[in-house]
Amino acid sequence: MTDPQPPLSRRAPEVRTIGIAGMLVSFGDRLSEPANRAALAFRAAVEAEGWDGVEETSSSLVSAFVRFDPLHLSHAHLRQQLEALLRRQDWYAADLPTGRRFWRIPTVFGTDLAPQLGQAAQAAGLSEAEAITSLTQARVRVQTIGFAAGQPYLGELPKAWDIPRQTTLTKRIPVGALAVAIRQLVLFSVATPTGWQHVGQTAIRLFQPEVPDPFLLRPGDEVQFVSTDAEALATMRNDPHGGAKCEAIT
């Protein structure tokens, strides 16, 4: 009898060439907490190494990307460096990077500001009140920034929220909208069509191109959504942080 395959989140990391100037280190075939932890920690470790010829790093849900100058650093040598770094520790159990923050973001759940709370709650097998309790009690991680400038994917939520995206698009979801699907939350930095279900509304500005650090949230940050009402939210719209408060995670 052959041994069963290890869980996807615990398979050996895979190093792949991406184009002529990139390497991708993948820690899983699907999202999981250990794979996301590994991607964040490994990307930070590559940054700390300061390898000559590496020009940029970034992370996705389960991978770390390294962009390099192939005229200065060969593919073979970078692969050797990455594989040596991978052997140093169990990246699935690594400490998360330092410098992370914990954000509390005021959010209106339901009402005409977030009209799909009811259908999302029904899909999760919850009442609207239970859904709000579940979403406000969850302390979620910024797993990656993607799709639009400064836009975070957050998770993972409890298993009840393993609900699919809609089969049809909502024509427009506003800036600051909080949407849910597949055990994740997305906090929208731009107005856009989406298949994610709009369950909450915030006043936060995630992308602020006028400041030196234009992305308000960073991968590895943690977030909790705090229930508020429409009147209070309206007063927060003049605040670029939309009433959100943060503190360092030590």
C-alpha positions in Angstrom: 0.0 0.0 0.0 1.3 3.4 -0.9 1.4 6.2 1.7 -1.3 8.8 1.3 -0.4 12.1 0.0 0.4 14.8 2.6 -2.2 17.6 3.0 -1.9 20.2 0.3 -0.9 22.8 2.8 2.1 20.7 4.0 3.5 19.4 0.7 7.1 20.3 -0.1 7.5 23.8 -1.3 8.0 24.1 -5.1 10.3 26.6 -6.8 9.4 27.6 -10.3 10.8 30.0 -12.9 8.4 32.7 -13.9 9.4 34.5 -17.1 13.0 35.6 -17.5 13.3 37.5 -14.3 11.2 35.8 -11.7 11.1 32.9 -9.3 7.9 31.7 -7.5 8.1 29.6 -4.3 4.7 27.9 -3.7 3.7 26.4 -0.4 0.4 24.9 -1.4 -2.2 24.3 -4.1 -5.0 26.0 -2.2 -5.4 28.5 0.6 -4.7 27.3 4.2 -3.4 29.1 7.3 0.0 27.2 7.2 0.6 27.9 3.5 -0.2 31.6 3.9 2.0 31.8 7.0 4.8 30.1 5.1 4.5 32.5 2.1 4.5 35.6 4.4 7.4 34.4 6.5 9.5 33.2 3.6 9.1 36.5 1.7 10.3 38.4 4.7 13.2 36.0 5.1 14.3 36.6 1.4 14.1 40.4 2.1 16.2 40.0 5.2 18.9 38.1 3.2 19.5 41.1 1.0 20.8 39.0 -1.9 22.6 41.0 -4.5 20.6 41.0 -7.8 17.2 40.6 -6.1 15.1 43.6 -7.1 11.7 43.0 -5.6 9.7 40.5 -3.5 6.0 40.0 -3.0 3.6 37.4 -1.6 0.3 35.9 -2.7 -2.1 33.7 -0.8 0.3 30.7 -0.8 3.4 31.8 -2.7 6.3 34.2 -2.5 7.6 35.9 -5.7 11.2 37.0 -6.3 12.0 39.4 -9.1 15.7 39.6 -10.0 18.2 40.9 -12.5 19.2 37.9 -14.7 22.2 39.8 -16.1 23.5 40.0 -12.5 22.1 36.9 -10.9 21.7 33.6 -12.7 18.5 31.5 -12.5 20.6 28.6 -11.3 22.3 30.5 -8.5 19.1 32.1 -7.3 17.4 28.7 -7.2 20.2 27.3 -5.1 19.8 30.2 -2.7 16.1 29.8 -2.4 16.3 26.0 -1.9 19.0 26.5 0.8 16.8 29.0 2.6 13.8 26.6 2.4 15.9 23.9 4.1 16.6 26.1 7.1 13.3 25.5 8.9 9.7 24.4 8.7 8.2 27.5 7.0 4.6 26.2 7.6 5.2 26.7 11.4 7.4 29.8 11.1 6.8 33.0 13.1 5.0 35.6 11.1 7.0 38.7 10.1 7.6 41.5 12.6 6.1 45.0 12.1 2.5 43.7 11.8 -0.5 45.8 13.0 -3.9 45.0 14.5 -6.7 47.1 12.9 -10.2 47.7 14.2 -12.4 48.9 11.4 -15.9 50.4 12.0 -18.4 48.7 9.7 -22.1 48.9 9.1 -23.5 45.4 8.5 -26.7 45.0 6.4 -29.1 47.8 5.8 -29.2 49.4 2.4 -25.5 50.1 2.7 -24.7 46.4 2.6 -27.7 44.7 1.0 -26.5 41.2 0.6 -26.0 40.3 4.3 -29.3 38.4 4.4 -28.5 36.1 1.5 -24.9 35.5 2.6 -26.1 34.6 6.1 -28.7 32.2 4.7 -26.0 30.5 2.6 -23.9 30.1 5.7 -26.9 28.7 7.7 -27.0 31.7 10.0 -29.5 34.3 11.0 -28.5 37.9 10.2 -27.8 38.5 13.9 -25.7 35.4 14.1 -23.8 36.4 10.9 -23.0 39.8 12.3 -21.8 38.2 15.6 -19.6 35.7 13.6 -18.1 38.4 11.4 -17.4 40.8 14.2 -15.8 38.2 16.5 -13.4 37.0 13.8 -9.9 38.4 13.9 -8.7 37.8 10.4 -5.3 38.2 8.7 -4.4 40.2 5.6 -3.4 37.2 3.5 -2.4 39.1 0.5 -3.0 42.4 -1.4 -4.4 42.0 -4.9 -6.9 42.6 -7.7 -6.8 46.4 -7.1 -4.4 48.8 -5.5 -4.3 48.2 -1.7 -7.1 45.7 -1.7 -6.8 43.0 1.0 -8.0 39.4 1.1 -8.7 38.5 4.7 -9.2 35.2 6.4 -9.8 32.5 7.2 -13.4 32.7 8.5 -15.2 29.9 10.4 -16.2 26.9 8.3 -19.8 28.2 8.0 -18.6 30.9 5.7 -17.3 28.4 3.1 -19.9 29.8 0.7 -19.5 30.2 -3.0 -19.3 33.4 -5.0 -22.4 34.4 -6.8 -23.0 32.9 -10.2 -23.9 36.4 -11.5 -22.1 39.7 -11.0 -23.3 42.6 -8.8 -23.0 45.5 -11.2 -21.2 47.8 -8.7 -19.9 47.4 -5.2 -18.7 50.7 -3.6 -15.3 51.7 -2.2 -15.0 50.4 1.3 -17.4 47.6 0.8 -16.8 44.4 2.8 -17.7 41.2 0.9 -17.6 37.5 1.7 -17.1 34.1 0.0 -15.0 30.9 0.3 -14.1 31.6 4.0 -12.6 35.0 3.1 -13.5 38.6 3.3 -12.5 41.2 0.7 -12.4 44.9 1.6 -12.8 46.8 -1.7 -10.4 49.6 -2.4 -12.3 50.6 -5.7 -15.8 50.6 -6.9 -16.2 47.5 -9.2 -18.5 44.7 -10.4 -18.1 41.5 -8.2 -19.4 38.1 -7.5 -18.6 38.4 -3.8 -21.6 39.1 -1.5 -21.7 42.6 0.0 -22.3 42.2 3.8 -20.7 45.3 5.3 -19.7 48.9 4.5 -16.8 50.8 5.9 -15.5 54.4 5.3 -11.8 53.4 5.0 -9.6 54.5 2.2 -7.3 51.6 1.5 -5.3 53.2 -1.3 -3.9 56.7 -0.6 -1.6 57.6 -3.5 -0.8 61.0 -2.0 1.1 59.6 1.0 4.6 57.9 1.0 3.1 54.5 1.9 -0.1 54.4 -0.3 -1.4 51.0 0.8 -3.0 51.3 4.3 -3.0 47.6 5.1 -0.1 45.2 4.6 0.1 41.4 4.3 0.3 39.9 7.8 -1.7 42.7 9.4 -4.7 41.5 11.4 -8.2 43.0 11.3 -11.4 43.0 13.3 -14.5 44.6 12.0 -16.4 46.5 14.6 -20.2 47.0 14.2 -21.4 50.6 13.9 -24.4 52.5 12.5 -24.9 54.5 9.3 -25.0 57.9 11.2 -21.6 57.2 12.9 -20.1 55.9 9.7 -21.1 59.1 7.8 -19.1 61.2 10.3 -16.0 59.0 9.6 -15.9 59.6 5.9 -13.7 62.7 6.3 -11.1 60.5 8.1 -8.8 58.7 5.5 -8.7 55.8 7.9 -12.5 55.8 8.1 -12.4 55.7 11.9 -10.1 52.7 11.9 -7.6 52.4 14.7 -4.4 50.3 14.8 -1.8 49.1 17.2 1.4 47.2 16.8 1.4 43.5 17.3 4.1 42.5 19.6 
